[in-house]
């Protein structure tokens, strides 16, 4: 099982999280972060064998990428391409590379249903493997195009009855206790459609939650390894 977290957003202890996760979704500057933060994350990820993924978003730093944006497909494709290119260049400085793509925030949720924006994200990201919400159009289009795909689960988020994430700000959107998050991770990891568990790096207590999730998954008998591009971790 892969364990990923959103990093490089200048809101959490990236270095501590990198010692717990197997994959790092690195903000590429459009919703958060910047070259210095990307370099710090990539340097440690390369040293620890953590897989680096491009966490791409709408061009919306003011809204932290959490506001829906109506954008022409060609523009969105260019935004994604630019984000992947800048992170790829930085990762290569440290002897690693970008191993996968994961959209962030409003873009992540939009392309679960919006085929036009999903296609633009795929067009801008070359042939990178992709992380996304199971059952959505984004993973479906990627798989049809021959891309590697991985469904992920969110133990620190609430779900609707149809398997979508409850919008932030709505009742039940965030799971409160670390113990509940850890238990939820084990439940999600038992779903054959999920190959990666995400702990949000910008959530309060992210490091404690990631540590509890890691321990719970190992105790439940799940080996931990990056889904794309890095060596396995066993303890």
N, C-alpha and C positions, 0 to 999 in steps of 0.2 A: 504493500500500500504506500502510495506517495503522500507526503504531508507537506502542504505548501502554505505560504503566508505572503501577504502583500508587504513589500519592503521598499525602501528608498523614498518614502513619502514624508520624511522629516517629522514624524509624529510618534515614533516608538523607538525601542532599543533594538535596532537592526542587528547589531553584533550578537546580542543574546539570542535573538530568534534564529539567526543563522546556525547556531549550535544545536538547534532543536529540529529544524525542518530538513527536508530532502530537496525541496525546490523553492526558489525565491522568485516571486512575481515582482519585477523591478519597475517602479514608476519611471516613465521615460520623459518627464518634463512637461507634459501637456496638462496634467491635473495636479501634479506635485513633483517634488524632487528637482534634480538638475545634475550637471556633469560631476560635481564634486561628490554628491551623494551616490550617484551611480558608480563612480569609481570605488568608493569605500565599500559598497555592497559587493561589487564584482570581485574586488581583491580578496575579500574574505571568503566569498563563495568558491572561488577558484582554489583557494588553499584548503578548504574543508571538503571539497568534492560535492558541493551543493549545485544543483542544476539552476541555470539562469533562464528566466522567461521574461519576455517583453510584456509588460502590463500597459496596454495601449488604451487611450481614452479619447473622448471629445476634447477639443482645445478649450478648456474651461477650468483654469486654475482658481478663479474666484469662487466657483461652485464646487471645487474639489471633484469635478467630473461626475457629479451626481444629479445634474440637471439635464433633461432630455434636450437634444439639439436637432433642429431640422437642418439638414445639410445635404448638398448635392452629392451623389455617390462618388463622383470623381474627386471632390474635395476630401471626403472621408477617406477614400483610398489613399490619397496623398498624405493625409495626416498620419495614417497607420504606417505607411512606408517610411516616412521621416522618423517616426519614433523607433521603429525597428532598426533603422540604419544607425541612429545615434547610439543606441545601446549596444548594437553589434560592434561598432568601432571601439567603444570603451571596453567591452568584454574581451575583445581580442588583445588589448593591451596587457591583460593579465593571463593570457594563455588559455582562455575559455571562449565560449561563444553563446549566442542566444539559441536555446534548444527548443523553445516552444513559444506560443503566443496565448495570452489570456487578456481579454478585454476587461475594462474596469467600470464599475459604477453603473451609471445610466446607460452607457453603451452596452455593457454586459447584458443588462435586462432587456434592452430594446431588441437586440438581435436574436433573442429567444423566439420572437414572433415576427420580426421585420426581415423578410427575405432580401429586400433591396439593400438595406444597410449591412446585413450579414454578408452578402456577396461582395460588397465594397471592402469590408474588413478582410475577407479572404483574399481578394485581389491585391490588397496592399501589403500582404504578409508573405508573399512568395509561396513556398511549400512547407512552411513551418507547421509542425504538429500544433493542435489547439486544445485548450481546456475550455469547458463550458458546461452549462446546465443540461443535464440529461433530458431528452425528449423535446428539445428545441430545434428550430430551423437551422441555427448556426452549425451545430454538430452534424445535422443531417446533410446540409450542403457540403460541408467539408468532407464527410465520408464518401459522398457521391463523387467528389472530385479526386478521390484517392488519397486524401490527407489522413495522417494519423490523428485520432481523436481520443479524448479522455473525458468522461463525465466526472464532475466533482460534486462533493457534498459539503454543506456548511453547518457544522454542529453548533455554531454560535448565532445562527439565524433561524427565524421561524418560517414555516412553509404554509402555503395555501393548500386547499384540498386537491388542487390540480397539479401540485408539484412545483409551483413557482415560489419565489421568495416573497414574503410579506414586505411591502414597501417600508423603508425606514421611516420612522415617525408614526407608523400605525401600531396599535396595540399588538403585542406578541412578536414584533419584528426582531427583537434582540433577546437571546437566551441569557438569563441572568447569572447563574452561578457557575463557577468553574466545574463543579461536580456534574452539573447538567450538561455542560458542553462536552466533557469527557465521555459521559455515557452516550450522548448523541453521536459522537464520533464512532464509537464501536458499532452502534446500530447502522449508521450510514455505510461503514466499511463492509458490512455484511451484505449490502446490496450489490448484485453482480454488475449493475450498470454504473457503479461508481468506482473509479480507480484512483482518485485523489481526494484528500480531505483538506479543506481550507480553514485556517484560523485567521481572521482579519487582523492585520497588524495595527490598524488604527483603533481597534476596540480597547476600552479600558481593561487593564490586566492581561494584555495580549500574551506576554511572556509566560505568565502563570498558566493561562489557558493552554498555550501550545505545549508547555511542559506536561500538564495533566493529560492532554490528548495523546502525546507521545507515549507516556507511561501506560495509559489505558489500552492503546492499540497493541503495544508489545505484550502486556499482560494477557490480552485476549488472543495472543498467538499470531498476530499479523507481523510479518517482516516489513521493515521500512526501507524503501528504495525509491529513488527518483523515477518517475514515469518516463521521462525523456532525458537522456543525455548525461547521466552522472552515475557514480558507483554506489552500490548498496551500503546502507548503514544498518548495523545489527544491534546497537545498544545505545 
